[in-house]
């Protein structure tokens, strides 16, 4: 549905651009180049999305032989795209058994991961200097943590890949040792795995810790590993969140451009700046924003931005009349991003997300509605 909406918007933008630049429609002429840039951006994004993995795509009957795992320049590009467009299914790796090094070794450590390409890329970069194996599980292109929470990274998915290969190819011992990512334990039944003659080992939380872990046998459970939602992880989540937020704001800008064409209303381009501020400040300043809940932090950040607008109005930089619509919009944007960020962080869970969404979604929608209503009333009076 969203793909159809974006394509309709792309067509509308390019048509409006043509009307403004070549057919001298006065209300659209000042925005001709802007409309062209936005339409071209959406067109390029749609073309790129056509190369993404489609959910539920069946895999062909793969080889029962382990495949070498190498990293080339295209893998870096796909990993970067997967990071920037992290809220979509982007690129995947075919499920199966892979190995690093010059040859396959049935005695090498066997790490289990999802088939989300960015995850496989990050793990491979860390272990490629080791003689290691990777069992890539079919999680429908979702990362380990989210797939475990949705039941797609679990015993059944892991067994489905193990059973593709002869037992003698996987191990020469009685027990098959598997190194499981700790982020995936929510979906795994360790006792049931042991009943299948497997010996699961709880690996590190982060790919960056794998070299030190593999270099210090015997491999032990990483029971003491804790999630640290530090600046590095928050910075990693910044650009995907920014892209998502700016995308929503562009939809509003397009709506107001169409409104100007039809009714002569103004285009509040300042909402883009507000969205950029919130999407940047929230992850970077997360520990220092007041409040324990994500939504409350979002409200605080919105209030700080609203106070900044008030100071701007006092200094004559912002029209005082615009505050009537911009302040509720700023509060709503902060709250909206706070609710969205519950799924970006490593310090939330499904229960908490549902609870916060149930409590704050209606107030958030109400703030957006108040902002839009205030804008319409001001435009009618102008």
Buried (B, 14 or more C-beta within 10 A) or exposed (E): EEEEEBEEBBEBBBBBBBBBBEEEBEBBBEBBEBBBEBBBBBBEBBEEBEEBBEEEEEEEEEEEEBBEBEBEEEBEEBBEBBBEBBBBBBBBBEBBBBBBBEEBBBEBBBBBBBBBBBBBBBBBBBBBEBBBBBBBBBBBBBBBBBBBBBEBBBBEBBBEBBEBBEEEBBBEEEEBBBBBBBBBBBBBEBEBBEEBEBBBBBBBBBBEBBBEBBEEEEBEBBEEBEBEBEEEBBEEBBBBBBBBBBBBBBEBBBEBBBBBBEEEBEBBEBBBEBBBBBBBBBBBEBEEBEEEBBBBBBBBBBBBBBEBBBEBBEEEEBEEEBBBBBBBBBBBBBBBBBBBBBBBBBEBEEEEBEBBBEBBBEBBEEBBEBBBEBBBEBBEEE
